[in-house]
Every structure is written in C-alpha cells, then in structure tokens.
Amino acid sequence: MQLYAQFSDNYIWLIRSEKYSSRVIVVDPGEAEPVIDKLNRLSLIPVAIFITHGCHDHIDGISDLLALYDIPVYGSTIEHIPGLSHPVIEGDVINISGVERPFKVLDTPGHTAGHITYYGDGEVFCGDTLFGAGCGRIFNSTPEQLYSSLQKIATLPDSTLIYCSHEYTLKNLNFAAKIEPYNAAIQSRLKSAYRVQIEGKPTVPSTLLLEKATNPFLRCHIPEVVAAAEAFAGKRLSTDNEVFMVLRFWKDTQ
C-alpha cells in the first residue's frame, strides 16, 4: 500500500498487489504528475483507476494517465468522470487482473449524489464520505443520504482500515473535542495526531473502531453528543439523523 499527498491535503492511494508487487490500482488521481513520478521511481505498473466521485481534486489526473497507460477507469455514471470505461453500482464486485483481491462497491452518496466506496480485504477507500474524525461536506446531495452512507460504512468490521482522501484529522479532532470534551479517546487521538503531523507523517489510515470512539458523526446516538448538538441548536432533537444534521451545520461554520 502506498500513499502520497497532492495539493495541500489530498491523498492519492496506490493499492499494491501482494502477489505481483509491481502492479497497482490508482485511487482518485487528482493530479497525474506525482502518480507518474511514483510509478517510474518504484517501477510500478498501473492496472486500473478507481474513482470515488467527480470532484476535480479526485479526477483531474485521469486524462494524462490514460495518455500513458491503457487501463480501465471505474466509477459511477452519476458523476462526471473523464475516461470512465467501467461504470459500477452498489453490490458490484470488481476483480482486477494482477491484483488478487476483489473489491465490493458501496453506494455512499451524501458528499456528492453519485459518490461510491470500494471495500475489499479489510480496507475501505471512502473518498470524501468518511474522514479521520469527520465526514465530507454536502454538495449536491442531502444530509439524510450522507448519514445513511456513514451508517453503511459503520456496519463493516471494526478492524476495517479507513483510507480517506484528505488530511483533515487534526482539525476534525479539535471539533470533536468541543463536542465531547471529556472523551479520553478523543484527547489521546488528538495528542497522537499532533505528534504524527509534526513528524510530517499521515494520520491515516485509521480503523473503524477508532472512528466509532472518536468521530462525532458516527456517535450521534451518544448522550453527550446529543446534548452538545441540542445546546448548539437551542432545541430538542428527536432522532440521530437530526443530531447529525446539526453537527454537520455546526462543523460548516467552523
């Protein structure tokens, strides 16, 4: 597994084959140049591109990569994806020649209407749906859809590794600490994330278990989170989804 940053806080993921270690799947190439540089320096062979959604910082490198490599592009037809050759939907299972593990497609709208997630071998590539201690903003979708998508991811095994597309963990944890100031797991993760970033290392991937303990958007049923959301909203909230909507609006104001 390889990762590297693009722009100021994006990540492009390279999924490496365990058996054929030179073969990789490129996930969300917002830029081509750093991908090409990594492929050349490590003698890697791209065999496919996985796209989670159509935001420019996830797709802008596709055309330049396709000019060099004749490889399939997987993604949702609801999103604008240059070079899309293999449209996929919820429940599809993708098997890439040279990468021995299958990936299941999950429908995870909310950040965008056609956002999808790729899950396989205990790892989930969730784009901008779920972040370290946070979740994506809502563009052309609804809070209800995003909350449902987060709940879908939350049903995966607790050991699942969360490969998101942005380095937002420290900022998200600062918000989480406002929601639950006495949550020891959040305080511990804050210290760890700060130390890791000082060292110039990524805070991701995390585990789903850690997200459930520290991510307020996965904790909308927790009494302390509910109380904080109600205090911010100035009214009683009757459902977890209402709590989520308040938290997402609150985070947007930060």
Phi, psi and omega in degrees: 000130179235151170213159171200161185271150170227164184051225181255335184213007178279156170237140166252132180256141171245116179270114184267142174289137177283324181277314179251083194295349180271351185263135185222151168259132180264127182250120174055062180281092177290340175223147178269323189303311180294330177292312180299319179299315180295317180300316181291317184292326183256007180054049180262152181242113178287137181241350178190162173237128174255129178242128179276325180194174193264016176296146190301326183283008175241347187232349190295342180268357186298310186300317180292326177291320180291336176292337181255330187230131178271086185227154180285152176242122180256142178176185182267139178288344178288336181264153173277107184231111179300136175073013180303120181245337184230084177293139182229158180224172179312129176092345176298144176244124184257127174241116182259126178301127181095351174233108198285355184254138178282152176238129178266138180269129175247134175281117182226062179291162178145303171293310168228164187293329184250018182300134175233165181229147180248126183234128177192141174055041176076015180230142179233128179255099196251013174054239182250022177279303181242129176247172170299112179064018181202191176211171184287160171288163181258121179256269183257042180220201183229156176301323180299319179293317180295317179298317178298321179294319178296320178295325177297313178297324182294344179278351178290164179303145182300335181281355183303133177274133185259108177257095180264179190252005180219150176266079181247005193302313184296315178298319180294322179293326176298322176291316180302324180292333174290324182287316181231078183295342182254014178278109184296327180294322177294316181297320179294318180291325176302312180298317180296315181296320179297316180296316181297318181290325175300325179279358179075025181252160179283151175270356182242154006281157170252181173255156177297325178301316179294320178298319180296334181272340190228349185263111185300333182285348172256006186234030184291351178263354183281130185307320181294324178290317177301314182298319180294318180294319179294322178295320179292318183284337183072026179201166179282140179246129190261346182225159176299324180295322176296320177299315179301314182300320178293316179299318181294319177295317180300313180297324180297336181274352184285000000 
